[in-house]
Amino acid sequence: MTERHLWLRHEVRSTERRTTLVPDDARRLVDSGVRLTVEESPQRIFPVAAYEAVGARVVPAGSWTSAPPGTVVLGLKELPDEPAELTHHHVYFGHAYKEQPGAAHLLRRFAAGGGALLDLEYLVDDEGRRLAAFGYWAGYLGAALAVLQHRGRLTAPLRPTDKDTLDETLRPLPGDEDLTALVVGALGRSGRGARAAFATAGVDPTCWDLAETRDLDRAALLGHDVMVNAVLATSPIPPFLREQDLDDPARRLRTLCDVTCDVGSPLNVLPVYDRTTEWTEPARRLRKEPPLDLIAIDNLPSLLPRESSADFSRALLPLLLEYDVNPAWSRCMARFRQARAGLGPDGEGGHRD
Ligand SMILES: NC(=O)c1ccc[n+]([C@@H]2O[C@H](COP(=O)([O-])OP(=O)(O)OC[C@H]3O[C@@H](n4cnc5c(N)ncnc54)[C@H](O)[C@@H]3O)[C@@H](O)[C@H]2O)c1
């Protein structure tokens, strides 16, 4: 059997401090006989020396382009624009199967080079459940930011931090008023994270999932001070909130955090805003009197890069150890082939960019 060669690349986005493989798990790969190469990366939360110490070879950032054939390149987010032809197998979040901007162009690069995109979003078990995801920390941060905003303690711009530091800011102080909170999608990964952050903040939230929203009680929803939406909608449903609900004189809701961030999509359950918020300005006022603030940040786990990377890597490791044999990879490859086939036989055409 040939030796598996895995190559952890540098992330091109300068604010991205997370990684899909942490040094402790890198050690497990090396110990199991995987040849591991790790690119230098100034912003990665773990120094490259920590990978070197567990047996990885260190190479310059971006040198995966000249990695030997057969190397599997592991990353997190987008590839750089060059080279035009992608020859390797790439494991990362490609965001290329839902007609996203640039998706067809990316698939054409793979088609031209004979490489493949093994998209982490489509790494699922035989019942279609995601095997590695960042959702827990998205929910944790969503609820944490909502509590801080509600208590007047959210400072901008947001900066990456660690859980202990964040938790210190969450603990209730003398004089803090009790707040009522609602988590929708409470049984999912993000929902569990949101509940954990509320617990740290001394808040016992109302928890709704599918059963509780089937016959939606908007008055009850509006009766909470804070709401965190963490649902994963798969088909269009009536919105949880409409414009007119924000003007309901009985509204107690003051802080709305949309972890789901499906803004602009037909699946959006909160069509009361038209653009996400950013690290520079995390909360936006939707109503003045009484106030209603929105937090809708679409890269929440990046704010806790160490913890979110460690959890993700722990989930991914068993799959990397079984790269050739675990059926999840065949499902992933089948999904890629299906998307590539949508481009047409010559790799041309397909969806508009
Ligand atoms: N903002 C970010 O940075 C960020 C990061 C990661 C994930 N997300 C998003 O967060 C959302 C949740 O992700 P997840 O990993 O927790 O998903 P998940 O599948 O683990 O959980 C989703 C939950 O929503 C529930 N749900 C679905 N439809 C519902 C409805 N109509 N009413 C009530 N509950 C409903 C499900 O039963 C499930 O418990 C996804 O949309 C995901 O894309 C956002």
PDBQT file of the ligand as one rigid body, heavy atoms in Angstrom, charges set to zero:
ROOT
HETATM    1  N1  LIG A 401     -23.222  32.062  11.938  1.00  0.00    +0.000 N 
HETATM    2  C1  LIG A 401     -22.248  31.169  11.876  1.00  0.00    +0.000 C 
HETATM    3  O1  LIG A 401     -21.062  31.494  12.012  1.00  0.00    +0.000 OA
HETATM    4  C2  LIG A 401     -22.590  29.725  11.680  1.00  0.00    +0.000 A 
HETATM    5  C3  LIG A 401     -21.593  28.731  11.851  1.00  0.00    +0.000 A 
HETATM    6  C4  LIG A 401     -21.962  27.388  11.731  1.00  0.00    +0.000 A 
HETATM    7  C5  LIG A 401     -23.285  27.053  11.416  1.00  0.00    +0.000 A 
HETATM    8  N2  LIG A 401     -24.200  28.061  11.211  1.00  0.00    +0.000 N 
HETATM    9  C6  LIG A 401     -25.610  27.766  10.857  1.00  0.00    +0.000 C 
HETATM   10  O2  LIG A 401     -26.314  27.455  12.030  1.00  0.00    +0.000 OA
HETATM   11  C7  LIG A 401     -27.465  26.676  11.673  1.00  0.00    +0.000 C 
HETATM   12  C8  LIG A 401     -27.592  25.495  12.613  1.00  0.00    +0.000 C 
HETATM   13  O3  LIG A 401     -26.492  24.609  12.388  1.00  0.00    +0.000 OA
HETATM   14  P1  LIG A 401     -26.324  23.296  13.261  1.00  0.00    +0.000 P 
HETATM   15  O4  LIG A 401     -24.993  22.720  12.954  1.00  0.00    +0.000 OA
HETATM   16  O5  LIG A 401     -26.662  23.590  14.675  1.00  0.00    +0.000 OA
HETATM   17  O6  LIG A 401     -27.481  22.381  12.651  1.00  0.00    +0.000 OA
HETATM   18  P2  LIG A 401     -28.143  21.109  13.313  1.00  0.00    +0.000 P 
HETATM   19  O7  LIG A 401     -28.692  20.312  12.187  1.00  0.00    +0.000 OA
HETATM   20  O8  LIG A 401     -27.210  20.445  14.283  1.00  0.00    +0.000 OA
HETATM   21  O9  LIG A 401     -29.338  21.699  14.195  1.00  0.00    +0.000 OA
HETATM   22  C9  LIG A 401     -30.424  22.379  13.644  1.00  0.00    +0.000 C 
HETATM   23  C10 LIG A 401     -31.617  22.247  14.571  1.00  0.00    +0.000 C 
HETATM   24  O10 LIG A 401     -32.667  23.045  14.035  1.00  0.00    +0.000 OA
HETATM   25  C11 LIG A 401     -33.860  22.338  14.246  1.00  0.00    +0.000 C 
HETATM   26  N3  LIG A 401     -34.893  22.855  13.344  1.00  0.00    +0.000 N 
HETATM   27  C12 LIG A 401     -34.976  22.726  11.999  1.00  0.00    +0.000 A 
HETATM   28  N4  LIG A 401     -36.076  23.345  11.550  1.00  0.00    +0.000 NA
HETATM   29  C13 LIG A 401     -36.694  23.853  12.639  1.00  0.00    +0.000 A 
HETATM   30  C14 LIG A 401     -37.881  24.600  12.834  1.00  0.00    +0.000 A 
HETATM   31  N5  LIG A 401     -38.695  24.916  11.807  1.00  0.00    +0.000 N 
HETATM   32  N6  LIG A 401     -38.228  24.950  14.086  1.00  0.00    +0.000 NA
HETATM   33  C15 LIG A 401     -37.428  24.645  15.132  1.00  0.00    +0.000 A 
HETATM   34  N7  LIG A 401     -36.298  23.951  15.020  1.00  0.00    +0.000 NA
HETATM   35  C16 LIG A 401     -35.932  23.559  13.781  1.00  0.00    +0.000 A 
HETATM   36  C17 LIG A 401     -33.488  20.883  13.994  1.00  0.00    +0.000 C 
HETATM   37  O11 LIG A 401     -34.455  19.989  14.512  1.00  0.00    +0.000 OA
HETATM   38  C18 LIG A 401     -32.145  20.810  14.696  1.00  0.00    +0.000 C 
HETATM   39  O12 LIG A 401     -32.297  20.466  16.063  1.00  0.00    +0.000 OA
HETATM   40  C19 LIG A 401     -27.253  26.259  10.223  1.00  0.00    +0.000 C 
HETATM   41  O13 LIG A 401     -28.071  27.080   9.408  1.00  0.00    +0.000 OA
HETATM   42  C20 LIG A 401     -25.797  26.561   9.963  1.00  0.00    +0.000 C 
HETATM   43  O14 LIG A 401     -25.537  26.890   8.609  1.00  0.00    +0.000 OA
HETATM   44  C21 LIG A 401     -23.879  29.368  11.356  1.00  0.00    +0.000 A 
ENDROOT
TORSDOF 0
